[in-house]
């Protein structure tokens, strides 16, 4: 991920969404790894609505309601 960090921001964020949410969360049911990849994208583009919505859903699935609410509020603030 450090290697990819210098790449095009939109492609990087799209990759983080696909790897984190689509692959690890939806296909593999691995919420921890999903959140790890989503966080890479959020660190790059801190207010990306798609990643924040993804992170809110993953955090809720992990039982972390406070973090889920924080991510959802950050996403809603960007709408």
C-alpha positions as CSV (number, residue, x, y, z in Angstrom):
1,X,0.0,0.0,0.0
2,X,2.9,2.4,0.7
3,X,4.1,1.8,-2.9
4,X,0.6,2.6,-4.3
5,X,0.2,5.7,-2.1
6,X,2.0,7.9,-4.7
7,X,-0.4,6.8,-7.4
8,X,-3.5,8.6,-8.7
9,X,-5.7,9.4,-5.7
10,X,-8.9,8.3,-7.3
11,X,-7.5,4.9,-8.3
12,X,-6.0,4.4,-4.9
13,X,-9.3,5.1,-3.2
14,X,-11.2,2.9,-5.6
15,X,-8.7,0.1,-4.9
16,X,-9.2,0.5,-1.2
17,X,-13.0,0.3,-1.6
18,X,-12.8,-2.8,-3.8
19,X,-10.3,-4.6,-1.6
20,X,-11.7,-3.5,1.7
21,X,-15.4,-3.5,1.2
22,X,-16.2,-5.6,-1.9
23,X,-13.6,-8.4,-1.3
24,X,-12.7,-8.6,2.4
25,X,-16.1,-7.5,3.9
26,X,-18.6,-8.8,1.4
27,X,-16.9,-11.9,0.0
28,X,-14.6,-13.0,2.8
29,X,-16.6,-11.8,5.8
30,X,-13.4,-10.5,7.3
31,X,-14.4,-7.2,8.8
32,X,-11.0,-6.5,10.5
33,X,-9.0,-6.7,7.3
34,X,-11.7,-4.8,5.4
35,X,-11.5,-1.9,7.9
36,X,-7.7,-2.0,7.6
37,X,-7.9,-1.4,3.8
38,X,-10.6,1.2,4.1
39,X,-8.5,3.1,6.6
40,X,-5.7,3.3,4.0
41,X,-8.1,5.1,1.7
42,X,-9.5,7.3,4.4
43,X,-6.0,8.3,5.4
44,X,-5.4,9.4,1.8
45,X,-8.7,11.1,1.2
46,X,-10.1,11.8,4.7
47,X,-13.6,12.8,3.6
48,X,-14.4,10.3,0.8
49,X,-18.1,9.6,1.3
50,X,-18.0,6.0,-0.2
51,X,-15.1,5.0,2.1
52,X,-16.7,6.6,5.2
53,X,-20.0,4.8,4.4
54,X,-18.2,1.5,3.9
55,X,-16.3,2.0,7.2
56,X,-19.5,2.8,9.1
57,X,-21.1,-0.4,7.9
58,X,-18.0,-2.5,8.7
59,X,-17.7,-0.9,12.2
60,X,-21.4,-1.6,12.9
61,X,-20.9,-5.2,11.8
62,X,-18.0,-5.4,14.2
63,X,-20.2,-4.1,17.0
64,X,-18.3,-0.7,17.3
65,X,-21.4,1.5,17.3
66,X,-19.5,4.6,18.4
67,X,-17.0,4.4,15.5
68,X,-19.8,3.5,13.1
69,X,-21.7,6.6,14.1
70,X,-18.6,8.8,13.8
71,X,-17.9,7.5,10.2
72,X,-21.6,8.0,9.3
73,X,-21.6,11.5,10.6
74,X,-18.4,12.3,8.7
75,X,-20.0,10.9,5.5
76,X,-23.3,12.8,6.1
77,X,-21.4,16.1,6.6
78,X,-20.0,15.7,3.0
79,X,-23.4,15.1,1.4
